[in-house]
């Protein structure tokens, strides 16, 4: 998950906010849910 952690830091630096840390709620999940500065939801995921 190091790659996902790095991308999360980048998204947060650009004004995103965390909506759900899915990998903490569902062990093994490879996505996280955020909102952009305008409030639109988006996901970061590994494939």
Buried (B, 14 or more C-beta within 10 A) or exposed (E): EEEBEEBBEEBEEEEBEEBBEBBEEEEEBBBBBBBEEEEEEEEBEEE
